[in-house]
Amino acid sequence: MDPGFNHNDCLINSIKQRNLNLKGVLLTHGHYDHIEGLINIKNVPVYIYKGEEQCLTNPRYNCSFMSYNEFVVDGLDIHTIEEGIINIIGIEIEVIHTPFHTSGSVCYYIKEKGIVLTGDTLFLHAIGRHDLPTSESRNVSKSLKKLFRLPHEVDNDTIVYPGHGSKTLLSREYNFLKNEYLN
């Protein structure tokens, strides 16, 4: 998932220390704090939602214009994806389009593992901002309702791995957010 900043090559070093072979990168969205590490990743497919790839080459869309250093990443093996099921290296992954943090935000559900990778769509007791370039605040409820179609019962819960902070359970976030966003 999102390579983040990769400061001091921490991501690359972790991959090497574990003797792993990076086969690809799934991007949940194109903000700089999720894509800057792509600068150090070469020769692997990078999967991003259709239309969201504009963030890779535009500092306004990736919000690096608001940070310490505007940047772009190019020369990558970009594969645009759409909502639905994709199969990467034999793993079936459901792409769930959740356009509110950015117009091309997605979450990745891996049913076999009972996990969802949510990027900046859903965190522990919070959701992503929806006041940035390409944000679509009108789609907050619709996007969250898509996520809560996934299992979130006591005996069949989905583990949520957000783009920032601690993991959580989908049932916990449903109970926290249901009155504000899901009516």
Secondary structure, DSSP 8 states (H G I E B T S, - for coil): ------GGGHHHHHHHHTT-----EE-S---HHHHGGGGG--SSEEEEETTGGGGGS-TTTTTGGGSSS-----S-EEEEE-SEEEEETTEEEEEEE-TTSSTT-EEEEETTTTEEEEETSEETTEE----STT--GGGHHHHHHHHTTS-EETTEE-EEEESSS--EEHHHHHHHHHHHH--
